[in-house]
Amino acid sequence: MTVAPLRETDYSPFLRTDFTDDEAWQALLDEVGDDWVTVMEDPGHQGLSVAELLALVPDGSRYPVLVVADDVTFSSAERPLLLIDVNEEPGRTFRAVPDAFQSAIGNLSIANLGFDDYLRSLDDSGVYRISDRQRQALAALQSASGPSTGTSQVRVLGPGASRARLGRPTQSAQSAQPARPARAAQPKKPSSPPES
């Protein structure tokens, strides 16, 4: 059976190659969401290897990776997704657990980090996970930037956002912030003591 090439998208394809449990697939989709990916559910992808999946990538594709929910994903309690390098060195892979997946796919999509960065960050089992230190930093960031209502003010970069807008508050956020007092100019200190 001939499988059609993947359609071109602005985001990385999220493919299903194991069709044994529809409920598990839906639960996985609910958990990881669809930011940075385009879900492509095609029974023709059943059991395809990394090489066979890469052969479906259209020439000149813009997406950096393929994301795959395969038999390993569904047979493991952690449900690690397979990420396949499409651009740098096609065919290299690593796995990411769902709670670390959005970080990985987002950074790869905007080229903030490359595939090599993630290969160096894998744990002993070859899986990318967010460390306890990263979790603590995220929690601290959320608590420090959240208003008294308890609602988080941490902005997450989603599809369609541009790098130019990263870190820049919106006009409404700017007007809601109190003005900072101007700092008095400080005299320059001499770099060496004056001669007497």
N, C-alpha and C positions, 0 to 999 in steps of 0.2 A: 504494500500500500504506500502510495506517495503522499507525503505530508506537505501541505502548503507552507511557503516561507512565512515567517512572523511578519505581521504588519508593522510599518514604521510608526513609532510613537515618540512623544517628547520625553517619556519616562521609561524606565527599565521594565521589560516584560516580567510579569510574575506568573510563572507557568506551573501547572499541576501535572505531574507525571505518574501519580498514583491515584487511581479512581476507586479504591476499595471502601472508602468511608466518607460519604457526603457530609455527615454531621461534623466529623473532625475537620474537614476542609472549611466548612462554614465557620466553625469556632475559630480556626486559625485566621481566616479573613477578618473576623470581628476583632481579634486580638491585635493583629499587626496593622490593620487599616490599609488604605490604598494611597497614602501620600507617597510620592516619588515612584510609584509603580503603576503599570497598566495590567490589570488582571486579564489573562488569556487562558481560558479554560477550554481545551480541545482534546477530546478523547484520542485523537491521533497522536498525541504526545505521550500516551501511556508507555512507560518503561523505556523511553529514549535515553541514550547515554549522553554524556557531556559532549562528545564529538558530534553526535547526531543532532543535538540541540544547537550547537554552534553552526552547523551546516544550514540551519533555518534562518540565521541572522541575515537580513538583507544587506547588500553592499552599501557602504556609506552610512550605516546606521549611526544614530546619535547617542544611543544609550550605552553606558559604560559596562553594565553587567546584565546577566540574566539571573533572575531569582527563581529558584525551583523548590517546590514542595514535592519531595519524592518519597519513596518507600522508607528511607531512613528517617525523614521528617515525621512520618506518621507512626513509625514503630518505636520512637523514643518518647519518653515522658516529657522531655524538654522541648520537643518539636523543632530541632535546629534546621533552619532553612539553608539551602545550598546556594551560594553566590558564585557565579561563573564569570571570570574576566573575559570581556569581549574586545577591549581596546588595547591595553598595554601588552600583555602576553596571552592571547586567547587560549582558553582551556584551563588556566590555573583556577583553583577553587579554594574556598573556605566556607565554613558553616558559621551561622550566627543564630543565637537563641532569639526568640521573638522580642524580648524586651531590649535587646541590643541592636536589633535589625534596623529600626528607623534611623538610629545614629549612623550606622554604617552606610545605608543606602543614600541617606541625605548627603553625607560628606563625599561619597563617591560621585554622586550626581552633579555636585557643584565643583568637583575637583579640589575640594578643600584638603582631602587626603586621597592617596592613591591605594591601589591594591596591595602594593608592597607594605604600606603602613599597617594594613590589617593583618597581613601574613606575619608580621613581626609582633603583633598584639595577641596572637592566639594563645589559649591556655594549653596545658599539657595534652589535652584530648583533641587539640586542633580546632577548637570552637572559640568564636569571639563572644565574649561576655562583657558587660559593663562591670567594672570593679566596684568593690565597696567604697573605695575612695571617690570614684566618679559619682556613685549614688549619693554620698554625703555632700559632695560639692553641688550637685543638682538640687538637693534638698535645701542646702544653705542659700543657694541662689534664689530659689522659689520663696523661702521665708523672708529673705532680705528685701526682695523686690515686691512682695505682695502687700496690698493695702490693708488697713485695719479690718476690713470686711472678711479677710481670709482668702480672698480670691487671688490666684496667682497672676502676676503681671509679666511672667517670663514669656517672651514671644518666641514661638517656634517657627522656623523657616519652613514653609510648605511649598508645594508646587506652584510655579508661576512667580514666586518672589525672585527678585534679582539681587545679585551681590551688592549692587550699589545702594540698595535699601537696607542692607544688614546693619544693625546697630544704630540706625537713625530713628528716633521716635517720630510718630505721626504728628501732624499739626495739632490735633486735639490733645495728644499726650504732652506736647510741648507747652500748650497753654494751660494745662492742668497743673504743671509743676510750678512751685513757687520760685520767684526770681532769686538768684544767688547774689549775695552782696559782693560788690566789686572789691578786689584785693588791692591794698595800697602798694604802690611800687616800692620795691626794696632797693636800697642803694647797692651797687656792685661792690663786692669785696675785692681788694687787690689780690692778685695771684701770688705775689711774694711780698714780704715785708718791705716797707720803704727804707731806703738807705738813710743813715743818720749822718 
